[in-house]
Amino acid sequence: MRGPLQMLALVRDTFRESLARKIFWGFLGCSTALILLFVLAVNIDLVEGARAAVTLFGQEVNRGRVMDLDLVTRRILGAVAAFLFTAGLFLAVFAAAGLIPTIFEPGRIELLLSKPVTRTRLLLGRYLGTLGVIAFNMAYLVLGVWLVMGIKTGIWNPSFLLAAALAVFAFAVLLTVTLAVAVVSNSAVLATMVTYFFVLISPLLAQHERIAPLFRRQWARDLTEYLYYLFPKVYDLGNMARLAMEGRAFTTWMPLWSSALFGAVVLAAGLWSFARRDY
Amino acid sequence: MVIVTEGLAKHFRRAWSRRLVRAVDGISLEVQPGTAFGLLGPNGSGKTTFVKLLLSVVAPTEGQARLFGRDCRDPQARAPVGYLPENHRFPTYQTGWQMLDFYAALSGVPEPERRRRAGELLELVGLSDWGDVRIGKYSKGMLQRLGLAQALMHRPQLLILDEPSDGVDPLGRRQIRDLLGSLRRDGTTIFLNSHLLGEVELFCDRVAIVSRGRVALEGPLAELTAGSGYRLSAARVTEQARERLRQAATHIAANNGLVDFLFPDRAAANSALDVLRESGAEIESIAAARSTLEEVFLRTVEEAK
């Protein structure tokens, strides 16, 4: 009985801290601004039901051509999905870095550890709370845009929600890195830098088949391949989201399960390290 | 036993010099239920590390600690423990209510009880008007009182307080002492880690003095401060009488027109009384000699060097 109560308290406290630090409101404001942009800027004139003329900020984007409404909707939602996998993830990592390491502050951690709560639960509670803050905001943005586009076009594309779920999943994996580095280093800055490293190296490693042959040495070629399979595949997950948006089937599930495996291992390492640390 | 430690030690190496530091070096202690136990020691003697070992905030290098018969690494062992750390940093985004609610939830206190208890304790520590105010606006003394309320939310059987009156004004200090006194009467064991010797002397019935990570002296306060011999104070002591008593007295000192003598036993003190009366001196006081805790502390720390 004590376990769920403690977990709930930790998650709620993370939300409370995100509200107080304006992180939550910052996210919510950005998401609301984006939704309003769609409400005000995107104007779709229906012609014979399935075809449309699209204007963005009053400018006609299809230059007189009659476009397939479903295609237009998919492209717009695809742009939002791309935003989630780029700016959205960057913002999320930045916000999370301000939430995870604060519990390790001297004077705060001692009191938390003095309570009858396991260290694993303490850290998982913080992890889930941070994930919840970001997931809530991503869900708000995605559902908002989805509703606006659905109302404007009458097309309700459920694959957009799958794309959003993939973005939250990618963030959940990256958050394990933030958490593990924060445990080991007690540094929010380092935790953010290392997490961004994984975000930034992902598109490069995604080109491993092209990059690896460029190296003269075999070990360098092997390393590129190993790193690709080892590291979280944020870029590939973004591609999966794009495929989902375009209504195409995934060619492979490997980016999903290998990223999940990476996240699980890093999370376990973070928990293991936290369980053995002195404060 | 509430606390039992056996050869508890924490050693670590300094980051750059790799020099071995024995922060706690084999402390064995027992604290019985209902006791007010004071842990004393100079700065850097290992008091706070010892408390952190008890609460499993740091892991021991050697030895073991048990709380209520459980290994202190077991989270259940900490369930009946309330703790107020020394340099606490309570989350400033929380209000007083929220802070009490949060830490009580971590201690497993259910919702209705938390609400009721937080109200009671805010009233008790004189912060009932501040419950809805963010902690960031609290003064040091208010934070200390709130911290104490936090430690009491789950009705602990053992209260571990690290410098509880740090930053608190004399009135607040008195309130804290009264509160701790009433808790003690209710059977709560109190483990007080403080450098304020007067506070420990007023409140604790058993103390341990730690120096260089080891227990240099431990026992009931009354026994530790009990001196041997008798202290006699008299006015109008003639030089002749003083000379006669110089052999028998272990210590003679003039103080504000009075002369203080210290005699090793009752017989010597009685003989001295006769000599002083014969010489026309006026007896101001005579009492069994006692050391102050400060004297005991300083002597112990000096000897342990």
Boltz contact constraints between the chains, C-beta under 6 A:
constraints:
  - contact:
      token1: [A, 2]
      token2: [B, 108]
      max_distance: 6.0
  - contact:
      token1: [A, 5]
      token2: [B, 105]
      max_distance: 6.0
  - contact:
      token1: [A, 6]
      token2: [B, 106]
      max_distance: 6.0
  - contact:
      token1: [A, 9]
      token2: [B, 102]
      max_distance: 6.0
  - contact:
      token1: [A, 9]
      token2: [B, 105]
      max_distance: 6.0
  - contact:
      token1: [A, 9]
      token2: [B, 106]
      max_distance: 6.0
  - contact:
      token1: [A, 13]
      token2: [B, 102]
      max_distance: 6.0
  - contact:
      token1: [A, 17]
      token2: [B, 93]
      max_distance: 6.0
  - contact:
      token1: [A, 20]
      token2: [B, 93]
      max_distance: 6.0
  - contact:
      token1: [A, 105]
      token2: [B, 89]
      max_distance: 6.0
  - contact:
      token1: [A, 107]
      token2: [B, 87]
      max_distance: 6.0
  - contact:
      token1: [A, 107]
      token2: [B, 88]
      max_distance: 6.0
  - contact:
      token1: [A, 107]
      token2: [B, 89]
      max_distance: 6.0
  - contact:
      token1: [A, 108]
      token2: [B, 89]
      max_distance: 6.0
  - contact:
      token1: [A, 110]
      token2: [B, 57]
      max_distance: 6.0
  - contact:
      token1: [A, 110]
      token2: [B, 85]
      max_distance: 6.0
  - contact:
      token1: [A, 111]
      token2: [B, 85]
      max_distance: 6.0
  - contact:
      token1: [A, 113]
      token2: [B, 57]
      max_distance: 6.0
  - contact:
      token1: [A, 114]
      token2: [B, 55]
      max_distance: 6.0
  - contact:
      token1: [A, 114]
      token2: [B, 83]
      max_distance: 6.0
  - contact:
      token1: [A, 115]
      token2: [B, 106]
      max_distance: 6.0
  - contact:
      token1: [A, 115]
      token2: [B, 107]
      max_distance: 6.0
  - contact:
      token1: [A, 116]
      token2: [B, 75]
      max_distance: 6.0
  - contact:
      token1: [A, 116]
      token2: [B, 78]
      max_distance: 6.0
  - contact:
      token1: [A, 116]
      token2: [B, 79]
      max_distance: 6.0
  - contact:
      token1: [A, 117]
      token2: [B, 106]
      max_distance: 6.0
  - contact:
      token1: [A, 118]
      token2: [B, 75]
      max_distance: 6.0
  - contact:
      token1: [A, 278]
      token2: [B, 58]
      max_distance: 6.0
  - contact:
      token1: [A, 279]
      token2: [B, 57]
      max_distance: 6.0
